[in-house]
């Protein structure tokens, strides 16, 4: 944990990770601070980028995105222009929730959601596999979810 976070700030972050709708007064009460110092700490955490943004976590299944696929992508060229073009194309695809650059036999790992496997197949053939420089895609369908969290271990 960085030295710039004290015990109060770690507690505040932990609470906000669980429920970003908590009021400053509720957070202050739970961490044993008065509201003003608590608000100042939250404000600092936001200004300094510890809190990137506050969002609602939507259940993908309830909105009809029942298929979750992890795709490993290997490119056939690795020059800067191709990497930037691939990255820009991936950022523009709403089906791709996460994308990571990997070290190893594959270049990227994507987490993709779709209404069903047929929709993923269309995404695969119409969007992903036609990107320039894509050499290989290995898709793995997630059958069930054992753990999913956005909360960091503070």
C-alpha positions in Angstrom: 0.0 0.0 0.0 1.5 3.4 -0.9 2.7 5.6 1.9 0.3 8.3 0.7 -2.7 6.4 2.0 -3.5 6.3 5.7 -5.7 3.8 7.5 -8.8 6.1 7.2 -8.3 6.4 3.4 -7.9 2.6 3.0 -11.1 2.1 4.9 -12.9 4.8 2.8 -11.7 3.1 -0.4 -12.8 -0.3 0.8 -16.3 1.1 1.6 -16.6 2.9 -1.7 -15.6 -0.2 -3.6 -18.5 -2.1 -2.0 -21.1 0.7 -2.3 -20.3 4.0 -4.2 -23.7 5.4 -3.2 -22.8 5.8 0.4 -23.0 9.4 1.6 -20.1 11.1 3.0 -21.9 11.2 6.4 -22.4 7.4 6.2 -18.7 6.8 5.3 -17.6 9.2 8.1 -19.6 7.3 10.6 -18.3 3.9 9.6 -14.6 5.0 9.7 -15.0 7.2 12.9 -14.3 10.6 11.3 -16.5 13.7 11.2 -18.0 14.5 7.8 -15.7 17.4 6.8 -12.4 15.6 7.2 -14.0 12.5 5.5 -15.1 14.7 2.6 -11.7 16.2 2.2 -10.1 12.7 2.1 -12.6 11.5 -0.5 -12.0 14.7 -2.5 -8.2 14.1 -2.4 -8.6 10.5 -3.4 -10.6 11.5 -6.4 -8.3 14.4 -7.4 -5.2 12.2 -7.1 -6.7 9.4 -9.2 -7.1 6.7 -6.4 -10.8 6.8 -7.3 -11.0 6.7 -11.1 -14.8 7.0 -11.3 -18.0 5.9 -9.6 -20.2 3.5 -11.6 -23.1 1.1 -11.3 -22.2 -2.6 -11.9 -24.8 -4.0 -14.3 -25.6 -7.8 -14.3 -24.7 -8.8 -17.8 -27.1 -11.8 -17.8 -30.1 -9.6 -16.8 -29.4 -7.4 -19.8 -29.2 -10.4 -22.2 -25.4 -10.9 -22.4 -25.3 -14.5 -21.4 -22.1 -15.6 -23.2 -18.7 -14.6 -21.8 -15.7 -15.5 -23.9 -12.0 -15.1 -23.3 -10.0 -14.8 -26.6 -6.3 -14.9 -26.9 -5.1 -13.1 -30.0 -1.7 -13.4 -31.7 -0.7 -10.9 -34.3 1.5 -11.7 -37.3 3.4 -8.4 -37.1 4.5 -6.4 -34.0 5.4 -3.0 -35.3 4.1 0.1 -33.5 1.6 1.1 -36.2 0.0 -2.4 -36.2 -0.2 -2.6 -32.4 -1.8 0.9 -32.2 -4.2 0.1 -35.0 -5.2 -3.2 -33.3 -5.6 -1.4 -29.9 -7.7 1.4 -31.4 -10.0 -1.1 -33.1 -10.4 -3.1 -29.9 -11.2 0.0 -27.9 -14.0 0.8 -30.4 -15.7 -2.6 -29.9 -18.3 -2.5 -27.1 -18.4 -6.3 -26.9 -14.8 -6.3 -25.6 -14.9 -5.4 -21.9 -11.2 -5.9 -21.2 -8.1 -6.2 -23.2 -4.6 -7.0 -21.9 -1.2 -7.1 -23.5 0.5 -10.4 -22.7 4.0 -11.8 -22.4 4.2 -15.3 -23.8 2.9 -17.2 -26.8 -0.1 -14.9 -27.3 -0.1 -11.1 -27.6 -3.5 -10.1 -26.2 -6.2 -11.5 -23.9 -9.8 -10.2 -24.4 -12.9 -10.6 -22.3 -15.9 -10.5 -24.6 -19.6 -10.6 -23.9 -22.4 -11.5 -26.3 -26.1 -12.4 -26.1 -25.2 -16.0 -27.0 -22.6 -18.2 -28.8 -24.1 -17.5 -32.2 -23.7 -13.7 -31.6 -20.1 -14.3 -30.5 -19.5 -16.3 -33.7 -20.8 -13.4 -35.8 -18.5 -11.0 -33.7 -15.6 -13.4 -34.3 -16.0 -13.6 -38.0 -17.3 -10.1 -38.8 -15.2 -8.0 -36.5 -12.4 -9.7 -34.6 -10.8 -12.1 -37.2 -10.8 -9.4 -39.9 -8.6 -7.0 -38.0 -5.3 -6.3 -39.8 -2.4 -8.3 -38.5 -4.5 -10.9 -36.6 -2.8 -14.3 -37.1 -4.6 -16.5 -34.6 -7.5 -16.3 -32.1 -8.0 -18.9 -29.4 -11.5 -18.6 -27.9 -12.5 -20.1 -24.6 -16.1 -20.0 -23.5 -16.8 -19.5 -19.8 -19.4 -22.0 -18.6 -19.9 -20.5 -15.2 -18.6 -17.8 -12.9 -16.9 -18.8 -9.6 -15.8 -15.4 -8.6 -16.2 -11.9 -10.1 -15.3 -8.8 -8.2 -14.1 -5.3 -8.9 -13.0 -4.7 -5.3 -9.2 -4.5 -4.8 -7.7 -6.1 -1.6 -6.9 -3.1 0.5 
